[in-house]
Amino acid sequence: FTAGGVPRVLAAAELAGPLAEELRAHRDSRSRGGAAFNDALWQPRRFAAGEPIFASLKVEVLRARNLPARKPNGASDPYAACWLAGSHWQTRVQRSTTMPEWDDRRTVSVDRSDAMLHVAVFDWAQRGAHAYMGEVIVPASVLVAQRELKVWYALAAGEAQEAGAVGGEVLIATSVVERDDEADPFRGHPGPGRLLARRDAPGAAEVARALGMGAAGKVRKLGSVEVALRDLPPRAQAEAQRHREPYRTASARMLDTGVDPEVRAAAVRPGEERLRLHVRIVGATNVAAGDVGGMSDPYCVVFAGSSLARTAVKKKTLSPTWDEDVVLPVEKAEDESLAATAVHVCVFDWDVDGRDDFLGDAFLSLAALERLQPGELLAQALRLTDAEGNGAGQVQLEIGLDQGPQDARDGGGSDAGGAGDGQGR
């Protein structure tokens, strides 16, 4: 992720939907105006007592050069707005210059390795929108790994911009004040798929390595990895039938907004873990229609051992795209159980009354998945089968092995937040 010790900044187009939307909101909040002319802003995130902190970073937004001239006098009134891990600040406005000297220094607490340092430069206006001049996006994990950096970053466009509207460079220095890898919920990686819109996006492999993932994923063919319900042991078949029952977690909040992503990670004791699977739930095609009108509101649930992950609901579609990443620990289990034999993938149609309809499912052999090597990726389209054994579309998954069995440092596993919990940085 670095060239000669200099991080390659991310482009906004490489970022996945929720994070891209968050950065767009950052830009919009400034573009609408409202920043005081010469008053630096500092809004640090307040952490509760005892809340774990992954790292404390000193961030210095020092100066910029060769910025676009956005005023009739051939200059600009530039300032930098900054966001990191829930903290927000901005420099003072420098009057009538394209070479501002801000010398702004902050110490920011970062609670997770998938946070992004987002620095956007604007031209201040007394009335109306502040003109956007470009931005820099750097993963906090890279800044922490490098420990000390002082770099001239080229400003890039976050959205489609008119010619000449974006340009120049900004000098940013960062240094690690404190670091505690054990406090990071991802222990160095959130999964690059959560951050990147496409696996083949420029820099995807570099981002993955910087986040502790190794290669972004060498595709591996394992031959037949699917198993049929009828081929499972009787006890496993009974468990699978229970999974097919409507997956109900409806509440007043869900009735208003639809089912949000959720992960329930098994609490696995040290030495009793079989696998840690990194699962990307990509999407599905041609799922059954569960609603009047010939559409569905589909979501997917992946059962792996005692762990499970549920995607968000996608409204009124038969070909949903979820694009959600989760890490699921799989415990050692008895030979006749479903947890010992297969990963169970179910697709449901969400209903507002909580009586969700089962649309179809598929099974992956755990024994086959154990043949994966770290850094390898199984990209698989699974044939969904409905309750009568008929074809019901396909679901696409990408599966790799996580960094390895948890040890005593992991504390034996814990319940995880939702698959989307970490997307608002």
N, C-alpha and C positions, 0 to 999 in steps of 0.2 A: 504493500500500500504506500510505500515511500519510494522516492527516486532520489538517491543521494541524500537521504535523511529528511527530505521534504515531503510531507503528506500530499497525496493527490486529493484535492477536494472533490466531494461528491457533486454530481449534477442533480438538480431537482427531478429531472425526468427518470432518474434511477430509483427513486424512492417509491415505496408502496403507498397505496391509497390513503390510509389513515394518517401516516406521517406526512405525506404530501399535503393533505388538507390542513394539518396543523401548521406547516410552514407557510401555506397560502394565507392562513388567518393572521400569522405574524406580519406578513407583508401588507395585508389589507388594513390592519390596525394602524399602521403608520401612514399608509398612502391616503387614508381619509383625513389626515391632518391631526392637529391637536397637541403636538409636542411643543413644549415651551421653548422660546427662542434660545435662551442661554442658561438653561437649568438642567443639569445632569440628573437623570432618573435612576433610582436604585430600588428595586423591589425584589429582595431575596426571598427564596422559598423558606418557609418556617417549618422545621422538622420537629416532631414531637420528641420529648425526652426518651432516650433509649432507642429511637428509630435508627436502624443501621445506615451508615454512610459508606459508600464504596470508595470515594476519593474526595479530596479537597483540592481544587485546582485554582491557581492564581492565573487570571486571564487579563492581559494587558492589550488593549486596543490603542495602539500608539499613534499611528498617523496613516495617511493615504496619499497617493500621488496619481497624477494624470487622470483625475476624474473628469467626466463629461461636464461641459459648461451648459448649465440649464437656465441661466439668467440672461437677459438681453445684454448685460454688461460683459459677457464673455467669461463669467465665473459662476460659482454656485455657493450656496450656504449649507455645506454638508454636515451631517451628523451620522453616527452609527448606532443602530438599535441592535441589541444582543439578547439572545435567549439560550439558556442551558439548564436542563433538568428542573424546570419549573421556576427558575429565577429569570427576571427580566430587568434589563438596564439599558440606558442609552448615554452616549457622550454628550458633551456640550456642543452646541452649534457653532461652527467656525464661519465667520462672515466673509463673503466675497473672495473665495479661493477655490482652486482645484487641487491644492496641496495642504489639506488641513493637518494641524498638530493637535491631537486630542489628549494624548498621554493619560488615558483612562485606565485605572487599575482596580480590579475587584478580585475577591476570593470567593469562590462559588462551591457549595457542597453538591456532590453528585451521588445519587443513590443507586445508579445502575449503569452497566457498561454499554447499554444501547442508547444512551442519551446522545443528543447531537448538539454541538456548538453551532449556532446559527447567527451569523453577523450580517446584517443588511444595511446598506448605506442609502441615505435619502437626502434630497435637497429640500431644505425647510422652506415653507411658504407661510406667509402671515394669514392668508385666507385660502381655503380650499385644500386640495390634495397635495401631499408632499411627493415630489417626483422620485420614483424608485431608480437607483443608480447601479444596482448589482448586489451580489451576496456571496457569502462563503459558508459552506456546510462541511463540518469535520466531525467524525465520530469521536466521542469522548474517550472511547477505549484506545484509540490511536494516540491521542494526546497523553493519556496516562502511561501507555507503553513506552512512549518516547521520553517521558519524564521532563525534559526541557527542550523547548523549541522557540525559535524566533524566525518567522517566515513572512516574506512578502507574498500574499495570496492574490491571485488574479480574481477580480470580481466577475461573476458569471450571472447570466440571466436565470431567474427562477421561473419565469413564464415567458411566453412569446412576447418579445419586445420589439419596438420600432428600431430601425437602424440607427446606431449612434447613441441610443438611450442608455446603454450599459457599457462600462469600461473602467479602466484604472486598476489600481492595486491597493491593498490595505496591509499594513504591518501589524501582525499579532504575535505576541509572545505568550507562551503558556508554560507553567511549571507545576509539578506535583508537590503539594504541601504535605498531604497525608494520603495513604492508600491502604485499603483493607479488602483484599480479594474475597475473603470469606463473607463479607457483607453484601457482595453483589449477588442478586438472586439468580443471575445467569452464569455466575462464575466465569465471566469472560466472554460469553456469547449469548445473544438472543435468537440466533438463527438468521442468516442473511436474507432469507425469503421474506421475513417480516419487514425488513428495511428496503429491500430492492424490489422494484416492480417486475423485473424479468431476471431469470436465472442467467441469461446470456448478456445481461447489461454490461457495458464497459466497466471493468473494475470489480465485477462480482466476486471473482476468486480472491482478489486482493482484500476486499472488505471482509470476506469470510475468514481469511487467515488472520487479519487484524483483530477479529472478534473471537479468535481462539477456535475456529471451526476446522482448521486445516483447509484443504481444497474445497471449493464450493460444491463439488460433487462430480466425480468421474462416474458416468452412467455405467451400471453393471447389469448384465443379463444373467439371471439365476435359473433360467429354464422355467418350469412350472412352479409357481409359488402359490397358486390358488388351490383351495380345497373346497369340496362341496359339503353342505350340511349333513347329507346322508353318510358321508365318510368319517364324520367325527364320532368319538366314543359317545355312548348314550348319555352320560352325565353332561358332557360338553354340549350335546344337542339340546338338553333341557335348559341349560344356561342360555344358549343362544335364543331359544324361544322366549325366555323372559326378557332378553334385550329387545326383542321385536315388539314388545308391548309399548304403547305410547310413552315416550320419554317425557314425563311431566315434571316441570319445575316452574309451572306458571305462578305468577304473583301479580299484584296490582301493577307493579312497574312493568312487567313483561306484557301485560295486557295492553298497556299504553304504547310500548316501544318495540315489541317483538322480542324474541329470545336473544340475549346477548351471548357472546362466546363464553365458554366455561372450560376450565381444566380441573380435574380432580386427580392429583398425582398420588399414587399409593405410597404409604409410609413404609418404606422397605428398610429393614435393618442392615447394618454393614455386614457384608459377606453373604447376604441372602438375596442379592439382586442377580437376575439372569441377564437382562439387557437394559440399556437405556436407548430408546428409539427416538430419533428426531424425525417427526412426521410432518410433512407439508400436505395439507388437504387442499388440493388445487381447485377442483370443481367437479361437476357432473354434467352429463349430456343425456337428453331424451328420457328424463325421469317421468314417472307416471303422473297423470293429472289427478290431483286430489280434491280440487275445488270445483264448484259450479262455474262454468265459463271456460273449462278446459285448461286451467293453469294450476300451479302449486306454489306454496311458500316454503321451499325446501331448506332443510338444514341437515348436517351430517354429524353422526356420533361415531367416534372410533374407540372401541374397547380393547385395551391391551393389558392383560392381567387384571389387577384390581384398579388400574388407572383408566381414565376416560377423558376424552376431549370432545366438546361440542362446538360446532361453528356457529356463527351468526345466521339468522334467517335471511334469505334472499326472497323478496316479494315478487309474486306473479311471474314466474319463469319456470321453464322445464329444463333449462341448461344453466344452472347457477355457477358463478365463479366465487369461491370463498377465499382462496389464497391465504391460508392461515397456517402458521408454524407452531408446533408444540413439541415439548420433550416429555416423553412418557416412560417412567421406570417400570420394568416388568419383573416381578418377583419370581423366584423359583416356586413351582407349584406341583401339585400331585398330577400323576400321569394322565388320569382320566378327566381332568377338568378342562374347560375351555381355555382358562388362563395358561395351561401347560401346552396347548396345541396350536392355537391360532389367534391372530388379531381379527376382531370382528368389526366390520364397517357397515353401519346402517344409515339409511337416508329416510327422513320423515317429512311429512307435510305439516307445517305448523298451523294450528287453528286457534282462534282467539279464545275459545272456551276451554283450552287445555287438552282437548281430546284429539291429540295429534295422530295422523294416519301414518302407518308403516308403508313405505313405498318400495323398499327393496334392500337387500344386503349382499355382502360378499365376505369371504374369509381368506386370510393370508396365512400360510404356514410359518409358525415361529421358527421351526427348525431350518427352513430355507433362509429366513432373515438372519439367522446366526452366521450364515456363510459370508455376509457382508464384511468388508474390511473398513476400518476408519478412513474416511475421505471418499468412500464409494457411495453411490447414490442409486437406489432402485427406483426407476420411474415406471409406474405401472398403471394401466387402465384396467379396472376390475369390472367384470360383468355383474350387474345387479340382478338379483332374482327376487321375485315377489313371494308372498306367502303360499301361492299355488305352484311355485316352481317355474314360473314363466319369466322370460327376459324382461327387465324393467329399466333399461338404460345402462350407462356406465358411470363409474366414479374414478377420478384420476388422483393418485397419491404419489408423492415422492418420499422415500424412506431411507434414512441413513442411520448409522450407529452414532450415538452421542459419544462424548469423550471417554466414557468407560464407567465401570461400576463405581458407585459412590463409596467413599471410605468413611472413616470415623469422623472426618471433618464435616460431613454433610449432616450429621446429626440424625441419621436414620431416615431421612426423607421428611416431607411435610406436605400439607395441602397447598396447592398452588392457586394463584388467582386466575382470572379468566384469560383465555388465549388472547383477548384483546386488551387486557389490563395494562400491559406494558406499552401500548401504542400511543398513548398520549404522554409525551415526554416532557 
